[in-house]
Amino acid sequence: MTRRRRKDGGTKTSSFGSPGRIGHDSSSFYASRLYEGQAKAKKVQYVENKIPAEFLDKIICSSSENMKELPDNSIHIMVTSPPYNVGKDYDDDLTLSEYLAFLKSVWKETLRVLVPGGRACINVANLGRKPYIPLASFIVDDMLDLGFLMRGELIWDKNTSASPSTAWGTWLSPRNAILRDIHEYILVFCKDTFTRENPQKRESTITKEEFLEYTKSVWQFSAVRAKKIGHPAPFPKELPYRCIQLYTFKDEIVLDPFIGSGQAAIAAIESGRHFVGYDIDEEYVRHANERISASAGQELFPLSKSRY
Ligand SMILES: C[S@@+](CC[C@H](N)C(=O)[O-])C[C@H]1O[C@@H](n2cnc3c(N)ncnc32)[C@H](O)[C@@H]1O
């Protein structure tokens, strides 16, 4: 199915190709039976409640299964990478269904605290090989079950920085050749409506070059070394930075319910946003607070300048 140009100059979904989408009318596509039973956007009023000042720009040392400090409809974006339950210091040894149920309770709280149209961006990798556990797919199922609207799936291509793993199974033999993942996912969802209202007329800070790059579904940037950051599984600041730039306005609030070393908070501050974080580990919270203080006044990326 491709697009053709309408009389009014816009394009329309059709069986044959047309070069681009201009004022595209996709109503027939979305009315097709393929979309029967799919979650639909709701007609909801935009509500935005204030977070008590004592919790704004703070990391709360408790489990994000219950984010009681945060009012409903108070967060503009959640961006996180969850604990993987694979034996890191902070991981419990849960069964897959116990683990997914734990994560789902955090996603449910996220749904409650996001403003209408607010985004949830989950960075996750699949696990194991024998067999491969498609964790990203299981999380998608749970998010859809909770009523989130899925917006897309980013592939984070870590090729340049991926460790040169030689766990390729049987060398030069099809007997048991094994894939070496050099990617992770960032799963993107939103609450209730596809479009974010902006009644306060807050500023968008994304540059033209960033917008052109970040709206592509494959992102390429390096991972960061755990030792350098002082946490077993940090993501690079660039990951939350891109999500924040793409999906929020200046001065809005970023939540990371598994904040670890504080990378999401630093990306939030350095791009002119606020943050709230949760972590159960006192030592990580102390370390993240130190890193956040040390980063004060630094710009993550010069917003005004092109990086390309
Ligand atoms: C993959 S790490 C996140 C790393 C983070 N993105 C960063 O860049 O440093 C997961 C974090 O979740 C925390 N955690 C585990 N269970 C938690 C829970 N129930 N509530 C809040 N945090 C939790 C762990 O202590 C760990 O720091």
The ligand as a MOL file (V3000), in Angstrom:
LIG
                    3D

  0  0  0     0  0            999 V3000
M  V30 BEGIN CTAB
M  V30 COUNTS 27 29 0 0 0
M  V30 BEGIN ATOM
M  V30 1 C 19.7120 -0.7060 34.4830 0
M  V30 2 S 19.9090 0.1970 35.9350 0 CHG=1
M  V30 3 C 19.5520 1.8470 35.3990 0
M  V30 4 C 20.7720 2.5980 35.0220 0
M  V30 5 C 20.5110 4.0260 34.6050 0
M  V30 6 N 19.7750 4.1090 33.3530 0
M  V30 7 C 21.8220 4.7710 34.4250 0
M  V30 8 O 22.1000 5.2780 33.3240 0
M  V30 9 O 22.6270 4.7870 35.3790 0 CHG=-1
M  V30 10 C 18.5120 -0.2020 36.9100 0
M  V30 11 C 18.4390 0.4880 38.2540 0
M  V30 12 O 17.1780 0.1450 38.8350 0
M  V30 13 C 17.3330 0.1280 40.2430 0
M  V30 14 N 16.1860 -0.6180 40.7990 0
M  V30 15 C 16.0220 -1.9590 40.9020 0
M  V30 16 N 14.8060 -2.2300 41.4270 0
M  V30 17 C 14.1900 -1.0370 41.6550 0
M  V30 18 C 12.9180 -0.6500 42.1640 0
M  V30 19 N 12.0320 -1.5610 42.5750 0
M  V30 20 N 12.6170 0.6690 42.2290 0
M  V30 21 C 13.5180 1.6050 41.8400 0
M  V30 22 N 14.7480 1.3000 41.3570 0
M  V30 23 C 15.0760 0.0060 41.2530 0
M  V30 24 C 18.7050 -0.5020 40.4550 0
M  V30 25 O 19.2410 -0.1720 41.7270 0
M  V30 26 C 19.5020 0.0870 39.2730 0
M  V30 27 O 20.2340 1.2250 39.6910 0
M  V30 END ATOM
M  V30 BEGIN BOND
M  V30 1 1 1 2
M  V30 2 1 2 3
M  V30 3 1 2 10
M  V30 4 1 3 4
M  V30 5 1 4 5
M  V30 6 1 5 6
M  V30 7 1 5 7
M  V30 8 2 7 8
M  V30 9 1 7 9
M  V30 10 1 10 11
M  V30 11 1 11 12
M  V30 12 1 11 26
M  V30 13 1 12 13
M  V30 14 1 13 14
M  V30 15 1 13 24
M  V30 16 1 14 15
M  V30 17 1 14 23
M  V30 18 2 15 16
M  V30 19 1 16 17
M  V30 20 1 17 18
M  V30 21 2 17 23
M  V30 22 1 18 19
M  V30 23 2 18 20
M  V30 24 1 20 21
M  V30 25 2 21 22
M  V30 26 1 22 23
M  V30 27 1 24 25
M  V30 28 1 24 26
M  V30 29 1 26 27
M  V30 END BOND
M  V30 END CTAB
M  END
